[in-house]
Amino acid sequence: MNIAASIIQTLHRIHRQKTDLEGQLARGPKAVAAAQAQLKHAMDHFQMVRDQLTHAKMEADSKQLQMLEREGKIHKWEGMLNVSKENREYQALKDQIAADAQANAVLSDEILELLERIDDTQEQLGKAEQQVAVQRENLATVEQRVASRREILKTELARVLGELSQEEQKLSGEFKREYERLIAAMGEDAMAELDDNCCSGCCKSLTPMLLDRLLMKMSVTCPSCGRIVYKGESA
Ligand SMILES: [Zn+2]
């Protein structure tokens, strides 16, 4: 393999840039999806609180109506009580009025509790609505940021891919086929810089013979992991 280390080092740098840009491009839609999920969560919560409020209001209305009906009955019985002539009838009416008045007192407590709960729920609903607005605005911000970033990233990626194909023209023959096979399988990890006499891909030491070739600024294949190893300019 007689490929200059400088070419491999350049290719490695370009492949790392390509991976980074592709990663950033892939993260954009994920960020949008996450913001969408947060908005949906806020909307679901708002819907749930609104349902609770509707339910509590209906329950309060129904209990208030029940209380009014019972008050009407009590009023009617009190009228009958005033004109009652029979002792037994009088007592029965008094008992009936006492029982219904007691039932209405219980109902009145329940209504008060419900009205308190309605107030609390109303407050929660306001907060839930605010949260929906916050998440809606967040989604719009994320969408806009991702869209504008996407244009920059795509332009940058196109530039890097152009640079890559230009650099790859320096490769030929069997090395080129091997390089392409490795890139397809490992991406930027197909190449590794020499690090203190070791392949930085798998951390195994290289033989003196391979190190000699690396010193001559040639690239070698790591016998352990198969990566193309090169000695970096600054190494
Ligand atoms: Zn290795």
py3Dmol code that shows the C-alpha trace and the ligand (Angstrom):
import py3Dmol

protein = """\
ATOM      1  CA  MET A   1       0.000   0.000   0.000  1.00  0.00           C
ATOM      2  CA  ASN A   2       1.790   3.115  -1.195  1.00  0.00           C
ATOM      3  CA  ILE A   3      -0.612   5.828  -0.244  1.00  0.00           C
ATOM      4  CA  ALA A   4       0.841   8.952   1.332  1.00  0.00           C
ATOM      5  CA  ALA A   5      -0.180   9.503   4.942  1.00  0.00           C
ATOM      6  CA  SER A   6      -1.092  13.103   4.146  1.00  0.00           C
ATOM      7  CA  ILE A   7      -3.844  11.958   1.765  1.00  0.00           C
ATOM      8  CA  ILE A   8      -5.264   9.583   4.370  1.00  0.00           C
ATOM      9  CA  GLN A   9      -5.073  12.266   7.036  1.00  0.00           C
ATOM     10  CA  THR A  10      -7.002  14.654   4.791  1.00  0.00           C
ATOM     11  CA  LEU A  11      -9.558  11.973   3.928  1.00  0.00           C
ATOM     12  CA  HIS A  12      -9.978  11.176   7.617  1.00  0.00           C
ATOM     13  CA  ARG A  13     -10.585  14.843   8.435  1.00  0.00           C
ATOM     14  CA  ILE A  14     -13.131  15.177   5.605  1.00  0.00           C
ATOM     15  CA  HIS A  15     -14.963  12.004   6.675  1.00  0.00           C
ATOM     16  CA  ARG A  16     -15.147  13.267  10.259  1.00  0.00           C
ATOM     17  CA  GLN A  17     -16.626  16.555   9.039  1.00  0.00           C
ATOM     18  CA  LYS A  18     -19.106  14.627   6.882  1.00  0.00           C
ATOM     19  CA  THR A  19     -20.201  12.465   9.841  1.00  0.00           C
ATOM     20  CA  ASP A  20     -20.547  15.523  12.035  1.00  0.00           C
ATOM     21  CA  LEU A  21     -22.636  17.437   9.480  1.00  0.00           C
ATOM     22  CA  GLU A  22     -24.849  14.420   8.773  1.00  0.00           C
ATOM     23  CA  GLY A  23     -25.341  13.977  12.505  1.00  0.00           C
ATOM     24  CA  GLN A  24     -26.352  17.616  12.913  1.00  0.00           C
ATOM     25  CA  LEU A  25     -28.759  17.302   9.974  1.00  0.00           C
ATOM     26  CA  ALA A  26     -30.340  14.193  11.516  1.00  0.00           C
ATOM     27  CA  ARG A  27     -30.719  15.866  14.911  1.00  0.00           C
ATOM     28  CA  GLY A  28     -32.850  18.695  13.446  1.00  0.00           C
ATOM     29  CA  PRO A  29     -36.005  16.640  12.786  1.00  0.00           C
ATOM     30  CA  LYS A  30     -35.529  14.908  16.149  1.00  0.00           C
ATOM     31  CA  ALA A  31     -35.534  18.277  17.930  1.00  0.00           C
ATOM     32  CA  VAL A  32     -38.717  19.237  16.057  1.00  0.00           C
ATOM     33  CA  ALA A  33     -40.354  15.909  16.962  1.00  0.00           C
ATOM     34  CA  ALA A  34     -39.428  16.409  20.624  1.00  0.00           C
ATOM     35  CA  ALA A  35     -40.960  19.910  20.626  1.00  0.00           C
ATOM     36  CA  GLN A  36     -44.087  18.526  18.943  1.00  0.00           C
ATOM     37  CA  ALA A  37     -44.366  15.835  21.614  1.00  0.00           C
ATOM     38  CA  GLN A  38     -44.070  18.472  24.362  1.00  0.00           C
ATOM     39  CA  LEU A  39     -46.819  20.537  22.753  1.00  0.00           C
ATOM     40  CA  LYS A  40     -49.070  17.503  22.457  1.00  0.00           C
ATOM     41  CA  HIS A  41     -48.452  16.680  26.110  1.00  0.00           C
ATOM     42  CA  ALA A  42     -49.404  20.245  27.116  1.00  0.00           C
ATOM     43  CA  MET A  43     -52.536  20.102  24.953  1.00  0.00           C
ATOM     44  CA  ASP A  44     -53.571  16.740  26.377  1.00  0.00           C
ATOM     45  CA  HIS A  45     -53.137  18.106  29.892  1.00  0.00           C
ATOM     46  CA  PHE A  46     -55.215  21.190  29.043  1.00  0.00           C
ATOM     47  CA  GLN A  47     -57.962  18.969  27.617  1.00  0.00           C
ATOM     48  CA  MET A  48     -57.939  16.795  30.736  1.00  0.00           C
ATOM     49  CA  VAL A  49     -58.227  19.784  33.108  1.00  0.00           C
ATOM     50  CA  ARG A  50     -61.002  21.285  30.954  1.00  0.00           C
ATOM     51  CA  ASP A  51     -62.932  18.003  31.142  1.00  0.00           C
ATOM     52  CA  GLN A  52     -62.511  17.963  34.928  1.00  0.00           C
ATOM     53  CA  LEU A  53     -63.842  21.526  35.110  1.00  0.00           C
ATOM     54  CA  THR A  54     -66.860  20.740  32.925  1.00  0.00           C
ATOM     55  CA  HIS A  55     -67.604  17.695  35.023  1.00  0.00           C
ATOM     56  CA  ALA A  56     -67.345  19.588  38.329  1.00  0.00           C
ATOM     57  CA  LYS A  57     -69.600  22.384  37.035  1.00  0.00           C
ATOM     58  CA  MET A  58     -72.238  19.886  35.900  1.00  0.00           C
ATOM     59  CA  GLU A  59     -72.112  18.163  39.260  1.00  0.00           C
ATOM     60  CA  ALA A  60     -72.464  21.490  41.105  1.00  0.00           C
ATOM     61  CA  ASP A  61     -75.427  22.509  38.892  1.00  0.00           C
ATOM     62  CA  SER A  62     -77.135  19.200  39.517  1.00  0.00           C
ATOM     63  CA  LYS A  63     -76.660  19.415  43.284  1.00  0.00           C
ATOM     64  CA  GLN A  64     -77.863  23.038  43.356  1.00  0.00           C
ATOM     65  CA  LEU A  65     -80.985  22.040  41.453  1.00  0.00           C
ATOM     66  CA  GLN A  66     -81.561  19.162  43.856  1.00  0.00           C
ATOM     67  CA  MET A  67     -81.203  21.552  46.803  1.00  0.00           C
ATOM     68  CA  LEU A  68     -83.677  24.020  45.292  1.00  0.00           C
ATOM     69  CA  GLU A  69     -86.247  21.282  44.671  1.00  0.00           C
ATOM     70  CA  ARG A  70     -85.911  20.109  48.240  1.00  0.00           C
ATOM     71  CA  GLU A  71     -86.235  23.676  49.553  1.00  0.00           C
ATOM     72  CA  GLY A  72     -89.447  23.965  47.557  1.00  0.00           C
ATOM     73  CA  LYS A  73     -90.792  20.827  49.192  1.00  0.00           C
ATOM     74  CA  ILE A  74     -89.828  22.063  52.648  1.00  0.00           C
ATOM     75  CA  HIS A  75     -91.590  25.333  51.941  1.00  0.00           C
ATOM     76  CA  LYS A  76     -94.717  23.479  50.856  1.00  0.00           C
ATOM     77  CA  TRP A  77     -94.662  21.265  53.977  1.00  0.00           C
ATOM     78  CA  GLU A  78     -94.189  24.273  56.211  1.00  0.00           C
ATOM     79  CA  GLY A  79     -97.368  25.707  54.686  1.00  0.00           C
ATOM     80  CA  MET A  80     -99.177  22.461  55.386  1.00  0.00           C
ATOM     81  CA  LEU A  81     -97.764  22.426  58.911  1.00  0.00           C
ATOM     82  CA  ASN A  82     -99.361  25.783  59.655  1.00  0.00           C
ATOM     83  CA  VAL A  83    -102.816  24.557  58.714  1.00  0.00           C
ATOM     84  CA  SER A  84    -102.431  21.053  60.109  1.00  0.00           C
ATOM     85  CA  LYS A  85    -105.137  20.037  62.549  1.00  0.00           C
ATOM     86  CA  GLU A  86    -104.194  16.462  63.354  1.00  0.00           C
ATOM     87  CA  ASN A  87    -101.406  15.813  65.788  1.00  0.00           C
ATOM     88  CA  ARG A  88    -100.092  12.762  63.963  1.00  0.00           C
ATOM     89  CA  GLU A  89    -100.015  14.577  60.623  1.00  0.00           C
ATOM     90  CA  TYR A  90     -98.309  17.541  62.277  1.00  0.00           C
ATOM     91  CA  GLN A  91     -95.558  15.346  63.707  1.00  0.00           C
ATOM     92  CA  ALA A  92     -95.033  13.490  60.428  1.00  0.00           C
ATOM     93  CA  LEU A  93     -94.630  16.796  58.589  1.00  0.00           C
ATOM     94  CA  LYS A  94     -92.214  18.089  61.210  1.00  0.00           C
ATOM     95  CA  ASP A  95     -90.117  14.902  60.878  1.00  0.00           C
ATOM     96  CA  GLN A  96     -90.151  15.138  57.106  1.00  0.00           C
ATOM     97  CA  ILE A  97     -89.078  18.800  57.178  1.00  0.00           C
ATOM     98  CA  ALA A  98     -86.288  18.046  59.676  1.00  0.00           C
ATOM     99  CA  ALA A  99     -84.992  15.142  57.564  1.00  0.00           C
ATOM    100  CA  ASP A 100     -84.963  17.163  54.345  1.00  0.00           C
ATOM    101  CA  ALA A 101     -83.407  20.187  56.021  1.00  0.00           C
ATOM    102  CA  GLN A 102     -80.640  17.897  57.283  1.00  0.00           C
ATOM    103  CA  ALA A 103     -80.181  16.409  53.813  1.00  0.00           C
ATOM    104  CA  ASN A 104     -79.939  19.913  52.349  1.00  0.00           C
ATOM    105  CA  ALA A 105     -77.322  20.919  54.915  1.00  0.00           C
ATOM    106  CA  VAL A 106     -75.165  17.976  53.783  1.00  0.00           C
ATOM    107  CA  LEU A 107     -75.788  18.898  50.160  1.00  0.00           C
ATOM    108  CA  SER A 108     -74.858  22.511  50.848  1.00  0.00           C
ATOM    109  CA  ASP A 109     -71.476  21.401  52.239  1.00  0.00           C
ATOM    110  CA  GLU A 110     -70.924  19.251  49.184  1.00  0.00           C
ATOM    111  CA  ILE A 111     -71.743  22.191  46.894  1.00  0.00           C
ATOM    112  CA  LEU A 112     -69.294  24.434  48.762  1.00  0.00           C
ATOM    113  CA  GLU A 113     -66.573  21.828  48.342  1.00  0.00           C
ATOM    114  CA  LEU A 114     -67.404  21.542  44.660  1.00  0.00           C
ATOM    115  CA  LEU A 115     -67.269  25.324  44.180  1.00  0.00           C
ATOM    116  CA  GLU A 116     -63.831  25.380  45.790  1.00  0.00           C
ATOM    117  CA  ARG A 117     -62.729  22.581  43.514  1.00  0.00           C
ATOM    118  CA  ILE A 118     -64.081  24.501  40.513  1.00  0.00           C
ATOM    119  CA  ASP A 119     -62.025  27.554  41.536  1.00  0.00           C
ATOM    120  CA  ASP A 120     -58.868  25.435  41.839  1.00  0.00           C
ATOM    121  CA  THR A 121     -59.515  23.707  38.542  1.00  0.00           C
ATOM    122  CA  GLN A 122     -60.169  27.046  36.869  1.00  0.00           C
ATOM    123  CA  GLU A 123     -56.762  28.204  38.061  1.00  0.00           C
ATOM    124  CA  GLN A 124     -55.134  24.986  36.822  1.00  0.00           C
ATOM    125  CA  LEU A 125     -56.838  25.447  33.473  1.00  0.00           C
ATOM    126  CA  GLY A 126     -55.321  28.916  33.153  1.00  0.00           C
ATOM    127  CA  LYS A 127     -51.863  27.514  33.846  1.00  0.00           C
ATOM    128  CA  ALA A 128     -52.417  24.633  31.413  1.00  0.00           C
ATOM    129  CA  GLU A 129     -53.444  27.116  28.729  1.00  0.00           C
ATOM    130  CA  GLN A 130     -50.303  29.172  29.354  1.00  0.00           C
ATOM    131  CA  GLN A 131     -48.230  26.022  29.057  1.00  0.00           C
ATOM    132  CA  VAL A 132     -49.824  25.233  25.680  1.00  0.00           C
ATOM    133  CA  ALA A 133     -48.924  28.741  24.487  1.00  0.00           C
ATOM    134  CA  VAL A 134     -45.339  28.345  25.739  1.00  0.00           C
ATOM    135  CA  GLN A 135     -44.925  24.979  23.995  1.00  0.00           C
ATOM    136  CA  ARG A 136     -46.514  26.277  20.800  1.00  0.00           C
ATOM    137  CA  GLU A 137     -44.045  29.150  20.727  1.00  0.00           C
ATOM    138  CA  ASN A 138     -41.172  26.792  21.519  1.00  0.00           C
ATOM    139  CA  LEU A 139     -42.137  24.526  18.617  1.00  0.00           C
ATOM    140  CA  ALA A 140     -42.229  27.486  16.231  1.00  0.00           C
ATOM    141  CA  THR A 141     -38.785  28.611  17.434  1.00  0.00           C
ATOM    142  CA  VAL A 142     -37.312  25.113  17.088  1.00  0.00           C
ATOM    143  CA  GLU A 143     -38.848  24.643  13.635  1.00  0.00           C
ATOM    144  CA  GLN A 144     -37.470  27.951  12.451  1.00  0.00           C
ATOM    145  CA  ARG A 145     -34.034  27.321  13.918  1.00  0.00           C
ATOM    146  CA  VAL A 146     -33.853  23.817  12.429  1.00  0.00           C
ATOM    147  CA  ALA A 147     -34.999  25.034   9.010  1.00  0.00           C
ATOM    148  CA  SER A 148     -32.421  27.834   8.783  1.00  0.00           C
ATOM    149  CA  ARG A 149     -29.673  25.633  10.241  1.00  0.00           C
ATOM    150  CA  ARG A 150     -30.588  22.931   7.742  1.00  0.00           C
ATOM    151  CA  GLU A 151     -29.793  25.223   4.814  1.00  0.00           C
ATOM    152  CA  ILE A 152     -26.392  26.095   6.257  1.00  0.00           C
ATOM    153  CA  LEU A 153     -25.615  22.439   7.019  1.00  0.00           C
ATOM    154  CA  LYS A 154     -26.682  21.259   3.554  1.00  0.00           C
ATOM    155  CA  THR A 155     -24.480  23.862   1.899  1.00  0.00           C
ATOM    156  CA  GLU A 156     -21.569  22.900   4.129  1.00  0.00           C
ATOM    157  CA  LEU A 157     -22.148  19.186   3.503  1.00  0.00           C
ATOM    158  CA  ALA A 158     -22.204  19.744  -0.269  1.00  0.00           C
ATOM    159  CA  ARG A 159     -18.879  21.568   0.009  1.00  0.00           C
ATOM    160  CA  VAL A 160     -17.367  18.757   2.112  1.00  0.00           C
ATOM    161  CA  LEU A 161     -18.634  16.076  -0.288  1.00  0.00           C
ATOM    162  CA  GLY A 162     -17.069  17.971  -3.181  1.00  0.00           C
ATOM    163  CA  GLU A 163     -13.787  18.135  -1.317  1.00  0.00           C
ATOM    164  CA  LEU A 164     -14.058  14.415  -0.551  1.00  0.00           C
ATOM    165  CA  SER A 165     -14.577  13.340  -4.136  1.00  0.00           C
ATOM    166  CA  GLN A 166     -11.670  15.542  -5.207  1.00  0.00           C
ATOM    167  CA  GLU A 167      -9.386  13.958  -2.613  1.00  0.00           C
ATOM    168  CA  GLU A 168     -10.602  10.448  -3.463  1.00  0.00           C
ATOM    169  CA  GLN A 169      -9.448  10.969  -7.038  1.00  0.00           C
ATOM    170  CA  LYS A 170      -5.929  10.596  -5.688  1.00  0.00           C
ATOM    171  CA  LEU A 171      -6.719   6.962  -4.838  1.00  0.00           C
ATOM    172  CA  SER A 172      -6.572   4.149  -7.367  1.00  0.00           C
ATOM    173  CA  GLY A 173      -6.379   0.414  -7.938  1.00  0.00           C
ATOM    174  CA  GLU A 174      -6.615  -2.130  -5.172  1.00  0.00           C
ATOM    175  CA  PHE A 175      -6.162   0.465  -2.423  1.00  0.00           C
ATOM    176  CA  LYS A 176      -9.152   2.421  -3.681  1.00  0.00           C
ATOM    177  CA  ARG A 177     -11.345  -0.704  -3.653  1.00  0.00           C
ATOM    178  CA  GLU A 178     -10.190  -1.578  -0.133  1.00  0.00           C
ATOM    179  CA  TYR A 179     -10.736   2.018   1.033  1.00  0.00           C
ATOM    180  CA  GLU A 180     -14.264   2.048  -0.405  1.00  0.00           C
ATOM    181  CA  ARG A 181     -15.081  -1.281   1.238  1.00  0.00           C
ATOM    182  CA  LEU A 182     -13.827  -0.023   4.613  1.00  0.00           C
ATOM    183  CA  ILE A 183     -15.665   3.312   4.318  1.00  0.00           C
ATOM    184  CA  ALA A 184     -18.908   1.525   3.451  1.00  0.00           C
ATOM    185  CA  ALA A 185     -18.520  -0.696   6.521  1.00  0.00           C
ATOM    186  CA  MET A 186     -17.048   1.728   9.074  1.00  0.00           C
ATOM    187  CA  GLY A 187     -17.412   5.289   7.816  1.00  0.00           C
ATOM    188  CA  GLU A 188     -14.870   7.674   9.342  1.00  0.00           C
ATOM    189  CA  ASP A 189     -13.701   4.810  11.597  1.00  0.00           C
ATOM    190  CA  ALA A 190     -12.098   3.163   8.550  1.00  0.00           C
ATOM    191  CA  MET A 191      -9.077   5.350   9.318  1.00  0.00           C
ATOM    192  CA  ALA A 192      -7.086   5.818  12.495  1.00  0.00           C
ATOM    193  CA  GLU A 193      -4.170   8.009  13.444  1.00  0.00           C
ATOM    194  CA  LEU A 194      -1.025   6.526  14.930  1.00  0.00           C
ATOM    195  CA  ASP A 195      -0.939   7.229  18.632  1.00  0.00           C
ATOM    196  CA  ASP A 196       2.288   6.470  20.496  1.00  0.00           C
ATOM    197  CA  ASN A 197       3.185   3.465  18.291  1.00  0.00           C
ATOM    198  CA  CYS A 198      -0.394   2.173  18.549  1.00  0.00           C
ATOM    199  CA  CYS A 199      -3.368   2.129  16.215  1.00  0.00           C
ATOM    200  CA  SER A 200      -5.734   4.665  17.823  1.00  0.00           C
ATOM    201  CA  GLY A 201      -8.679   2.642  16.507  1.00  0.00           C
ATOM    202  CA  CYS A 202      -8.022  -0.525  18.510  1.00  0.00           C
ATOM    203  CA  CYS A 203      -5.161   0.544  20.826  1.00  0.00           C
ATOM    204  CA  LYS A 204      -2.888  -2.330  19.698  1.00  0.00           C
ATOM    205  CA  SER A 205       0.836  -1.753  19.176  1.00  0.00           C
ATOM    206  CA  LEU A 206       2.114  -1.944  15.623  1.00  0.00           C
ATOM    207  CA  THR A 207       5.128  -4.007  14.568  1.00  0.00           C
ATOM    208  CA  PRO A 208       8.486  -2.242  13.984  1.00  0.00           C
ATOM    209  CA  MET A 209       8.145  -3.002  10.278  1.00  0.00           C
ATOM    210  CA  LEU A 210       4.803  -1.199  10.067  1.00  0.00           C
ATOM    211  CA  LEU A 211       6.130   1.664  12.182  1.00  0.00           C
ATOM    212  CA  ASP A 212       9.034   2.029   9.699  1.00  0.00           C
ATOM    213  CA  ARG A 213       6.567   2.412   6.874  1.00  0.00           C
ATOM    214  CA  LEU A 214       4.588   4.954   8.872  1.00  0.00           C
ATOM    215  CA  LEU A 215       7.798   6.913   9.512  1.00  0.00           C
ATOM    216  CA  MET A 216       8.259   7.006   5.748  1.00  0.00           C
ATOM    217  CA  LYS A 217       4.918   8.812   5.672  1.00  0.00           C
ATOM    218  CA  MET A 218       3.069   5.878   4.143  1.00  0.00           C
ATOM    219  CA  SER A 219      -0.204   4.503   5.420  1.00  0.00           C
ATOM    220  CA  VAL A 220      -0.522   0.909   6.654  1.00  0.00           C
ATOM    221  CA  THR A 221      -3.322  -1.494   7.499  1.00  0.00           C
ATOM    222  CA  CYS A 222      -3.685  -2.325  11.182  1.00  0.00           C
ATOM    223  CA  PRO A 223      -3.287  -6.143  11.488  1.00  0.00           C
ATOM    224  CA  SER A 224      -5.661  -6.187  14.481  1.00  0.00           C
ATOM    225  CA  CYS A 225      -8.646  -4.115  13.357  1.00  0.00           C
ATOM    226  CA  GLY A 226      -8.084  -3.582   9.629  1.00  0.00           C
ATOM    227  CA  ARG A 227      -8.198   0.211   9.830  1.00  0.00           C
ATOM    228  CA  ILE A 228      -5.989   2.314   7.576  1.00  0.00           C
ATOM    229  CA  VAL A 229      -3.425   3.796   9.943  1.00  0.00           C
ATOM    230  CA  TYR A 230      -1.431   6.961   9.258  1.00  0.00           C
ATOM    231  CA  LYS A 231       1.031   9.093  11.125  1.00  0.00           C
ATOM    232  CA  GLY A 232      -0.492  12.530  11.516  1.00  0.00           C
ATOM    233  CA  GLU A 233       1.484  15.602  10.453  1.00  0.00           C
ATOM    234  CA  SER A 234       1.449  16.975  13.976  1.00  0.00           C
ATOM    235  CA  ALA A 235       2.008  13.557  15.623  1.00  0.00           C
TER     236      ALA A 235
END
"""
ligand_1 = """\
1
ZN
Zn -6.252 -1.188 14.845
"""
view = py3Dmol.view(width=600, height=400)
view.addModel(protein, "pdb")
view.setStyle({"model": 0}, {"cartoon": {"style": "trace"}})
view.addModel(ligand_1, "xyz")
view.setStyle({"model": 1}, {"stick": {}})
view.zoomTo()
view.show()
